[in-house]
Amino acid sequence: MPDIEEQLQSALWLSVGRIADERSIDSEGSVSVSADFIASLTSYVWMQLQNMTLDVEHFAAHRSSQVVETVDVMLCARKNTELLNEMQRLLAEQQAAAEKEARRVA
C-alpha cells in the first residue's frame, strides 16, 4: 500500500493534469499538454509545496508557536497581491459563515 506522500503526489498529479487539460481546451489555439509536461509541472508544484511547508513552519516558530495558522500561510502569499487578496476574501467568507452558523445554533 502506498504511503501518504505517494498518495498525495498521485492526487496532485491528477489535479495538475485535470487543470492543465481544462486550460488547454479553454485556449483559443489547439494546444495540448503532454504527459511529460504534467509530470514536470507536478514535480515543480510538489517542490514548491515542500518549500512552503518549511516557510510556514518557520513563521509559526517565529511566533513561538508549534501550530501553523492562517497568518503563516498569508505571509507566504504576501508577495503575490492577487493571491493574498483572494485568500483574504475566502477567509472573510468562511468567518462570516461560521458566525452565521454560531448565531443560528445559539
N, C-alpha and C positions, 0 to 999 in steps of 0.2 A: 504494500500500500504506500502511495507517495506521501512524503512528509508535507507539512503545512506550507513550507516555502515553495515546493514544487507545485502544489495546488494553487497557490497564489499566482505564481508565474504563468501557469496554464490559463487561469481566469483572466489575467492581464493580457496574454497573447490573444485570447478570444475577443476581448473587448477592443483592443487596439485594431485587430483585424476587422471587426464589425464597423468601427468608426471610420477606418481608412476606406473600406468598401463604400460606406454611405457617402463619404465626402467625394470620392471619385465618381460616383454616379451623379451627384448633385452638380458637378462641374460642367461647364459648357462643352468642353472637349471630351473626347472618348479616351480618357486616361484611366488605366487600370493599375492596380498595385500588385507587385509580385510577393510571393511568399518570403523571399529574401528581405524585401523592404519591411514587411510586417515583423519579421524576426529581428531585424536591426533596430527598428523603432521600439519594439518591445524591450529589447536589451537596454536601449538608451533610457527609456522610461523607468525600468527597474533600477538602473544605477542612480537616476535622479531621486527615486523614492528612498533608496538607501542613504543618499546624502541628506535628504530632507529629514529622515529619521534621526540622524545624528544631530542635525541642527536643532530640531525641536527638543531633543533630549538635553542639549547644551543650554537652550533658552530656559527650560524648566529648572535645570541645575543652577543657573544664574539667579533665578528667583528663589533659590534654596528649597526647591520642591522636587519630589520624585515622581510627580504626576504631570503629564503633558496636558495642557489646557488649550482652549481656543486661542488665547492670546499668543501662545507659542507658534501656532500654525499661522496666525495673522502676521507675525513677524517674518516668517518665511516669504510671505506674499507681498511684503512692503515695497519691493522694487517694481512690482507689476500692478500699476494703479487699477487697471480694469479688473484684474483678478481679485484684488483686495476689496474693491467696491462690490463686486458680485458676492464675495464671501460675507461681507458685512450685511448686505441686503438679505441673503439667505438666513444669516444668524438672527437678524431682526424679525424675520417672518417666523422662524422657529420659536423665538422667545414670545412673540405675540400669541402664537397658537397655544403654547404651554400655559401662558397666563389666562387665556380664554378658557382652556380646559380646567384649570385650577378654580376659576370662578364658577364654572358650571357644576363642578363636583361639590364645592363648598356650600 
